[in-house]
Amino acid sequence: SAVGASDLLRAAKVFASVDAAVADCQSVIATTSARRRRMRQPSLELPTAPQALQRGQTGAGRIAILFGSEKTGLPQEILDKSSHLLVIPTHPACPTMNLAASVAVCCYEFSKAQGSPRKVRGLRDAPIGFKQKENLIGQTLEMFKHVGYLAHLPQAEVCKRLWNLFNQWDVRGRHAALIAGLVRKINRGASQ
């Protein structure tokens, strides 16, 4: 029913999972009201979030903004993998918005800021994206398994801790190559 939306809908892609949808994104930003949840990621607030992103808080590259259901929000697993949380300020008497209103408000605020140029960094100096973090976390989990580190904890808990760690660090391309090389070397040594 929206004017001009048919072209947008025809161009839309459907993915099998959230991980697949955000694999090529530099930053994954989860929307949340943050009620009744303990969050570890840095949070951004509208209307200042677009400017904060342009200043390089999340680096250069594609950005995904994820929205959850009106009733339950995003699952904790997705929130844990997000690099930032986005909060839309609301009145305390009405702490949440419906999904369509949330998307509309975010689109409006981000479209207002779209005209500002973004500073582009070199690839080796750019912060790593979701897929690179996922790969490093997978390699680090393998290393932990090989050397028996944190073996007393469930793998899901260790994975959650690694996501928190990598989302808090400002890991750049040059750092990722160093970390990946070190982890590969340890994995090779542990398997011999």
N, C-alpha and C positions, 0 to 999 in steps of 0.2 A: 504493500500500500504506500510505501515511501517513494517519492518522486526520484527517479534515477537509480533506484536500488536494484533493479533487475540486472543491470550490467555488473554490479558489485557481487550479487549472488551467483551469477554465472561464473565469475572469476574466482569464487571462493574455493578453497581446497579443504578436503576432509582428510584427517589423519587418524591413524589407528590408536594413537595415544598422545597424551600431553607431551611426553618426552620427544616423540617424533615431530610434533608441531613446533617445538621450540629449539630443536637441535641446531639450527643455524643462527640462533639469536645470541647476541652479546650479553644481554641482561634479560632476566625473567622477573617481572614485577607482578606480585600477587596482590590483588585488592582484598582488603579485609576491614571489618569494623573493629577488629582486635578485641572484641568483647569475650570474656571468659577464656582467653588463650594467652599463653606466655610466648612472646616472640623474641627471637634473637637477632633477626636481621635489622639493618637500618630501615627506618621508615621515612617515607616521603609523604607530603600532604598536598592536596590540591588547594589552591591553584598554583602553588610554587613548584610543584614536581617537574613540569616540563623544563623550566629554567634550570633547576638543579641537575637534571639529566644532561642538558646542553652544556653545562659547566664542566661536565666530565666525571660526575660522581660515579657513573656506571660505565664510562668509557665510550668509545666509538662503536658503531655497528648497529645491527637490528635490535629492536627492543620488543619484547612480548609483554602484553598486559593481560593477565588472566583474571577472569571473573568467575565466581562460584554461584551456586544456586542461592535463591533468596532465603530459603529456609535454613540451610546448613553452612553456606559459604564454601570455600575450597577445602578439600581434604587436607589434613595435617601433613601428609607426605608431599603434597605439592607446595605447601607453605614452606616446608623444610628445605626444599630444593631451590626456592626463589632467592634471588640475590637481594631484592628489596621488597618492602611492603608499601602499598599505596593506600592511604587513608583519605576518604572524602569526609571532610568535617561536616557534622550534622548537629542538630539540636539534641541535647540530652534526652528530651522527651521522646524523640524519634531517632534512635541511634543507628538505624540502618535504612537503606534505600532499596527500592525494587531494582531488579536487574536492568531493565530498560533505562531507567532514570540514571543509574550508575554509569552505564556505558555512554549515554548521551552526555552527561556532565564531563566524563573523561575525554571523550572525543572533542567536545567544545573547547576545553582547556588546552588540550594538546594541539588542536588546529590553530588556536590563537598564537601559539608559540612557534608554529611551523616555519614562519618566515625568517627566523633567526638562523644564521649560518652556524654549522657545527664545526668544531675544530677536529680535524682528522689527523690521527697519529699514524706513524709507521706500524706495520703489522707486528714487528717484534716488540714494539713498545706498547701496543694496544692491550688492554685487559683481555684475558681469555674469555671465551664464550661458554655457553651451557654445555655443548658437546665436548669441548676440551676438558672442562671440569669433570664431566661424567667419565671420560676416559681416564683421567688422572686418578679419580676416586676408585675406579675399578682396578687400576694397576696397584694403587696403594693398599686396597683390600687384599689383593693377592699377596703382596709383600707381607702384610700383617699375618696372613694365614701361614706363609712359609716360615716366618720367624717366631710364630706363636704369640705375637703381641696382641693384647686385649682379647685373648682366646676365651676368657671367662664371660665375655659379654656376647649377647646375640648379635649376629651379623647386621641385622637391621639397625640396631642401636649404634654400632660402630659406623655404619654408612651414614646415619643421621648426623653423627658428630663430625664426620669428614665433610659433609655438605656445609654444616655450620662453619667449619674452619675455612674451607675454600671460599665461601661467600663473604667472610669477614676480611680475608686477605685481599690485597690488591695485586693479584697474580697477573703478571704481564706475560706476553709471548716468550720473551727471553727467559723468564723464570720458569715457565711451564716446561720448556725444553730441558732446562737443568734438572728440575724435579723428576721429569719422566726418565731422563738418562740415569739418574741416581737410583730410582725405583727399579728400572730394568736391570741394572747391574746387581742390585741386592737380590732380586728375584732369580737371576741366573746363578749367583753364588749360593743361594739357599737351596736350589734344586740340584746342585752337584753333590 
